[in-house]
C-alpha cells in the first residue's frame, strides 16, 4: 500500500513539473477543500460548545413560558410542517419529473420552458415566497396566519427542487433498463413505476433530503404565513417552527443561551433525518 501511494505521489510530481498549471489548480482545489472543511468544523463546534451546556429539561416542557423558553411546541410544529409540505410537494414533483423525462417529447419547447421556470423558481429568495403566501393564502383565501398556509408556501418553495432532482435521477437510469422491460412485454406505465422509479430512488431521496433541510431551516417565509407564536395549534392556527423560535429568542436578546441550545437540537434533527434517509436509500439501492 505504501509503495502504491509513493508511486502515485511521484507520478503527480512528474505531471506537475511538466505542467505547472496543473500544480496551481491542485493547490487551489486543496486550499478550497481545507477552507470548507475548517469552516464546517468551526460552525458545528461553535454551536455545540455554546449550546450543549444550556440544554436543560425546561426546554422540553410541553408549554412555552417566559421562564422556560420551551422549544417543544416549535419542535412538534416543525415535524408537522415538514410532513405536510412533503405530502403536498413530493408527489407533484415526482409525477411532474416522470412526465418530463418519460412521456414528453424530446426537444419540446414547453418542456424547456418548464425546466427554465423551475430553475428560476429555485433561485428566488424565500422572503418572496413568504410575501406570496401572505398575499394569497393568508389574505386572499382568508386562512390567516396558520400552519396550513405555511405548509402550502413551503410546498411551493421546495417543489422545483424535488422536481429537478427527480428529473436528473430519472435521466441517470440507463436506457438498457427500459429496453429490457419493453423487451419482456411490459408497458410504459409498468416500466416507469416498477423498473425506472425504484432505480432512481437514491437520487429522488437526495432531493427530498435537501427539501427537508430547506423546510427545517426556513424562517422568512414562515414569519409571513405561519406566524411566530410558540404554541401547538391545529392546522388553521398560528405556530412557530424551531428556526422561527430560535430567531425570536435571539432577536429579543434575553434568551441567547436557549437559542444556542435550540440550534443544537435543530442540528441533531437534521443529522438524524439525513442519516435515516441515507440508510433507506442504500437499502433500496442494494435490493
C-alpha positions in Angstrom: 0.0 0.0 0.0 2.8 2.4 0.9 4.6 1.6 -2.4 1.4 2.4 -4.4 1.0 5.7 -2.5 4.6 6.6 -3.2 4.3 5.8 -6.8 1.1 7.8 -7.1 2.7 10.8 -5.3 5.8 10.6 -7.6 3.6 10.5 -10.7 1.8 13.6 -9.5 5.1 15.4 -9.0 6.2 14.5 -12.6 2.9 15.7 -14.0 3.3 19.0 -12.0 6.8 19.5 -13.4 5.6 19.0 -17.0 2.6 21.2 -16.5 2.9 23.9 -13.7 -0.7 25.0 -14.4 -1.9 21.6 -13.0 0.1 22.2 -9.8 -1.6 25.6 -9.4 -5.1 24.1 -9.9 -4.2 21.3 -7.4 -3.1 23.8 -4.8 -6.3 25.8 -5.3 -8.5 22.7 -5.0 -6.8 21.6 -1.8 -7.0 25.1 -0.4 -10.7 25.4 -1.1 -11.3 21.9 0.4 -9.4 22.8 3.5 -11.2 26.1 4.0 -14.6 24.5 3.5 -13.8 21.7 5.9 -12.4 24.0 8.6 -15.4 26.4 8.3 -17.8 23.5 8.7 -15.9 22.2 11.7 -15.8 25.7 13.3 -19.5 26.3 12.8 -20.6 22.9 14.2 -18.1 23.1 17.0 -19.2 26.7 17.9 -22.8 25.6 18.1 -22.1 22.5 20.1 -19.8 24.4 22.6 -22.3 27.2 23.1 -25.5 25.1 23.1 -24.8 21.7 24.8 -24.2 23.3 28.3 -27.6 25.1 28.0 -29.7 22.1 27.2 -32.0 21.5 30.2 -35.2 19.7 30.9 -37.0 23.0 31.0 -36.5 23.4 27.2 -38.7 20.3 26.7 -41.6 21.2 28.8 -44.9 20.9 27.0 -46.0 24.5 27.2 -43.9 27.6 26.4 -43.5 30.3 29.1 -41.1 33.2 29.5 -39.4 31.3 32.3 -38.6 28.0 30.5 -38.5 29.2 26.8 -39.5 25.7 25.9 -38.8 24.5 22.4 -41.2 21.6 22.5 -44.1 23.3 20.8 -41.8 24.5 18.0 -40.3 21.1 17.6 -43.7 19.5 17.1 -44.7 22.2 14.7 -41.5 21.6 12.7 -42.3 17.9 12.4 -45.9 18.7 11.3 -44.9 21.4 8.9 -42.3 19.2 7.3 -44.7 16.2 6.9 -47.5 18.3 5.4 -45.2 20.2 3.0 -43.6 16.9 1.8 -47.0 15.3 1.4 -48.1 18.1 -0.9 -44.8 18.7 -2.9 -43.3 15.3 -3.2 -46.0 13.5 -5.3 -46.5 16.6 -7.6 -42.7 17.0 -8.0 -42.1 13.3 -8.8 -45.0 12.9 -11.2 -44.0 16.1 -13.0 -40.5 14.8 -13.4 -41.8 11.5 -14.7 -43.9 13.2 -17.3 -41.0 15.5 -18.4 -38.5 12.6 -18.7 -40.6 9.6 -19.7 -43.6 10.9 -21.6 -42.8 14.4 -23.0 -41.3 14.6 -26.5 -37.6 15.4 -26.7 -37.0 19.0 -27.8 -40.5 20.1 -26.8 -40.4 23.9 -26.2 -43.0 23.7 -23.4 -40.8 21.2 -21.6 -37.8 23.5 -22.0 -39.8 26.4 -20.6 -40.9 24.4 -17.6 -37.3 23.5 -16.8 -36.2 27.1 -17.1 -39.1 28.2 -14.9 -38.3 25.5 -12.3 -34.6 26.6 -12.2 -35.6 30.2 -11.9 -38.0 29.5 -9.0 -35.3 27.6 -7.2 -33.2 30.8 -7.0 -35.9 33.1 -5.7 -35.3 34.3 -2.1 -37.5 32.7 0.5 -38.9 36.0 1.6 -40.6 36.4 -1.8 -42.3 33.1 -1.3 -43.4 34.4 2.1 -44.9 37.5 0.6 -46.7 35.5 -2.0 -48.0 33.1 0.7 -49.1 36.1 2.8 -51.0 37.7 -0.1 -52.5 34.5 -1.4 -53.0 32.0 1.4 -53.3 34.4 4.4 -55.2 37.3 2.8 -57.0 36.1 -0.3 -58.0 32.7 0.9 -58.5 34.1 4.4 -56.6 31.2 6.1 -54.9 33.7 8.3 -51.6 33.0 10.0 -51.8 29.2 10.1 -49.8 26.0 9.8 -51.6 25.2 6.6 -50.7 28.5 5.0 -47.1 27.9 5.9 -47.1 24.3 4.7 -48.5 25.3 1.3 -46.0 28.1 1.0 -43.1 25.8 1.8 -44.5 23.1 -0.6 -44.4 25.7 -3.5 -40.9 26.6 -2.4 -39.5 23.1 -2.5 -41.5 21.8 -5.5 -38.9 23.0 -8.1 -36.1 21.4 -6.1 -37.8 18.0 -5.8 -38.8 18.1 -9.5 -35.4 18.9 -10.8 -33.5 16.4 -8.6 -36.1 13.7 -9.6 -35.7 14.6 -13.2 -31.9 14.2 -13.0 -32.3 10.9 -11.1 -34.6 9.5 -13.8 -32.2 10.6 -16.6 -29.4 8.8 -14.8 -31.2 5.4 -15.1 -29.7 3.6 -18.1 -31.9 3.1 -21.1 -31.0 -0.6 -21.0 -33.4 -1.0 -18.1 -36.3 0.5 -20.1 -35.4 -1.5 -23.3 -35.2 -4.8 -21.3 -38.5 -4.1 -19.7 -40.1 -3.4 -23.1 -38.5 -6.5 -24.5 -40.2 -8.6 -21.8 -43.6 -7.2 -22.8 -44.1 -4.6 -20.1 -46.0 -1.5 -20.9 -44.8 2.1 -20.5 -46.6 2.7 -17.2 -45.4 -0.6 -15.7 -41.8 0.1 -16.8 -41.8 3.5 -15.3 -43.2 2.5 -11.9 -41.7 -0.9 -11.5 -38.3 -0.5 -13.1 -37.3 3.1 -13.6 -38.6 4.8 -10.4 -37.1 2.2 -8.0 -33.7 2.5 -9.7 -33.9 6.3 -9.3 -34.9 6.2 -5.6 -31.5 7.2 -4.2 -31.4 10.3 -6.3 -35.0 11.1 -5.5 -34.3 10.7 -1.8 -31.4 13.1 -2.1 -33.7 15.8 -3.4 -36.2 15.1 -0.6 -33.4 15.4 2.0 -32.4 18.7 0.5 -36.1 19.8 0.7 -36.3 18.7 4.3 -33.2 20.7 5.1 -34.7 23.8 3.5 -38.0 23.4 5.3 -36.4 22.9 8.7 -34.1 25.9 8.3 -36.7 28.2 6.8 -37.6 31.4 8.7 -38.6 34.3 6.5 -41.4 32.5 4.6 -43.0 31.2 7.8 -42.9 34.5 9.6 -45.3 35.9 7.0 -47.5 32.8 6.8 -47.4 30.6 9.9 -46.7 33.2 12.5 -44.4 33.3 15.5 -46.5 32.1 18.4 -44.8 29.4 20.4 -47.8 27.0 20.8 -49.1 23.8 19.4 -52.0 24.8 17.2 -54.4 23.0 14.8 -53.8 23.3 11.1 -55.7 26.6 10.9 -53.9 28.0 14.0 -50.6 30.0 14.2 -47.4 28.4 15.4 -43.7 28.7 15.1 -41.1 26.2 13.9 -37.7 25.6 15.5 -35.9 28.0 13.2 -38.5 30.8 13.8 -38.4 30.0 17.5 -34.6 30.4 17.5 -34.9 33.6 15.6 -37.3 35.0 18.1 -35.1 34.1 21.1 -32.0 35.6 19.6 -33.9 38.7 18.4 -35.1 39.6 21.9 -31.5 39.1 23.2 -32.8 37.8 26.5 -32.6 34.1 25.7 -29.3 33.6 23.9 -28.4 30.5 25.9 -31.8 28.9 25.0 -31.2 30.0 21.4 -27.9 28.2 21.2 -29.5 25.1 22.8 -32.3 25.2 20.2 -29.6 25.4 17.4 -28.0 22.1 18.8 -31.4 20.4 18.7 -32.0 21.6 15.2 -28.6 20.4 14.1 -29.3 16.9 15.7 -32.6 16.7 13.9 -31.1 17.5 10.5 -28.3 14.9 11.0 -30.8 12.2 12.1 -33.1 12.8 9.2 -30.1 12.7 6.7 -28.8 9.5 8.3 -32.1 7.8 8.1 -32.8 8.9 4.6 -29.3 7.8 3.5 -29.8 4.4 5.2 -33.1 3.9 3.4 -31.6 4.9 0.0 -28.7 2.5 0.4 -31.0 -0.4 1.4 -33.3 0.3 -1.6 -30.3 0.5 -3.9 -29.0 -2.9 -2.7 -32.4 -4.5 -3.2 
